[in-house]
Amino acid sequence: MTERHITRAGQGGGQDVFEYAVLRVVPRVERGECINAGVLVYCRAQAYVGARTHLDEARLLALDPAADVAGVRAALRAVEAVCGGGALAGQAAGDDAGRRFRWLVAPRSTVVQPGPVHTGLTVDPVAETERLLSLLVR
């Protein structure tokens, strides 16, 4: 039997466990081609969920010259709004950070799709969100 440990804020050498997923834009689902356009980060110990997005329009249009750029931008803004909570999050506003993250990473076959969830350790999940955006998207 293996032991399971939950890291709480302040444990683990000042680092907390976080989960993240890459947001992909799949302009033509039937072709399966995609570009990375954002990251979602969730840190339970710090009750943090955040998203940062960056859409490279030229790359998107190279995959599909008829792509709905405005629609993709609106979908990415909606993900950021759900992460931010408050009135802009709509019905998800009353949910805790973990529940909003789980809803956002649930598989769906739309133009903006979450990738698989990965884990890591961080001291600062906000800075980690920026680091992952730079590393995986830009």
N, C-alpha and C positions, 0 to 999 in steps of 0.2 A: 504494500500500500504506500502511495506517495503522500507526502504532506503538502498541503496547500497553505500559502501564506498571503495575506492581504497586507499590502504596504499602506501605511497611513502617513499623512503629512508629518514630516520630521523624522521618519524612519528611513532606513536604507541609505545612510550616509548623506542625508539631505536631498536625496533624489526620490521622486515619486514615479510610479508606474503610469504610463499614458498609452492610449491607443490612438491610431490614426488610420485614415484611408485617403486615397487619392481620388479626386473627382475627375472623371473622364468625360469628354464630349465625344459621342458616337453619332456623327451626323446622319449616317445611313446604317441603321442597325443591321440590315441584311448583309452588309459587307464586313462588319466587325472592326473596321478601322477606327482608331481613336487618337485623341490628343489629351494630354493631361492639362487640366484647367484650374485645379485648386486642391486644397487639402482640408480635411476635417480632423480636429484633434480633441480628444477627451481625456481629462485627468480626474478620476474619481476623488482622489485625496484632496484636490483643491477645488472640487465642484466646478470645473472649467470645461466648457465646450466652445470651440471656436472654429471658424473657417476663414480662409483667405483664398481669394481667387485671382486668376490672371488669364485672360483669354487672348491668345495669339490669333488674331483674325486671319492673317495671311496663311497660317498653317491650317486653320479650319477650312478656309475657302479652297486650299489646295486639295483637301480631301473631298470636298463637295462644294463646287462653285455656286450652288443654289441654296446653301445652308442659311438658315434663319438666324443670322448673327444677333439681331435684337432679341429674339426669343431665347437664345442661349444665354445672353447676358442677363435677361430677366430671371431665368431659372437659377443662375449662379447667385444673383442678388437675393433670391428667395432663400437659398441655403444659408447665406450669411445672416439673413434676418431671423431664421429659425434658431440659429446658434446664439444670436444676441438676446433672444427672449424678448420680453416686453410686448407691447401692443403690435409691433411689426411681425411677431412670430405667429400671429393668428391663433388657432386653436391650441397650438403647441406651447403657448405662452405660460400656461399653468404647469407644464411638465418640468421635472428636474432635468439637470444637464445630461445625465446618463440616458434618460428616456428620449430626449431630443436627439442625442447622438445615435442611439439604436434605430430610431425611425429613419434618420438620414442615411445610414449605411445599409438599410434593408435593400436587397436586390430589386431592381426594377428595370424594365426594358423601355426606357425613354432616352431621349437624346443626351441628357446629363445623367451619368451613372456613377455610383460609388464603386471603387475597387475593393479588393480584400482588405480586411482589418489587420494591422500589424501592431506590435507593441514595442515599447522602449522605456527608458528611464530619463527623467528630466528634473531639473531644479525649477525651471520657469516654462510652463506650457505655452505662454504667449510668445516667448522668444522661440520656442520649439516650432510653433506654427509658422513663424516667419522663416526659420531655417529650412523647414521641409518645403515650403513654397519655393524658395530659392534653389534647393537641391533637386526637387522632383518636377517642378513645373516650368520655371523660367529658363 
